[in-house]
Amino acid sequence: MQTEFTLNELSNLISAIYIWAIIISVLAFGLIFLISNLIAFQGGKNPKDPAKRKMWFFIIWFVTSAGFFVYNFWFNYMEIPNIAFQSDYFIHVIISSLLVVVLYFLLVFIVSKICKSCKIATIFPSKNG
């Protein structure tokens, strides 16, 4: 275990957590886009495919955000020996986890509104179409 932890290392760790938050959000979006396209359209009066896509949207949303938080808490926060640095880093763990939540939601929402004929659009269907 490393005994010295500098302010520069904390700054690098904070920068990295935000970069990873963006990467994880984009990867989660790619995963829901792939899963949405793998779920076949169902015909009839009450198709079940939109509900399946929504279910997967929420599963990926929860697992991604919770996993990101837990990973950064367990493997980064707990390894910082200085309590003052831990306190500063924990704020960024929370903010970056919220960034994952918001960015994933926005990516899916925007793409579902732009690509109305795509399967992902059934996650957030338009009222008029």
Secondary structure, DSSP 8 states (H G I E B T S, - for coil): ------HHHHHHHHHHHHHHHHHHHHHHHHHHHHHHHHS----SSS-SHHHHHHHHHHHHHHHHHHHHHHHIIIIIGGG---HHHHHHHHHHHHHHHHHHHHHHHHHHHHHHHH-TTSGGGGTS--TT-
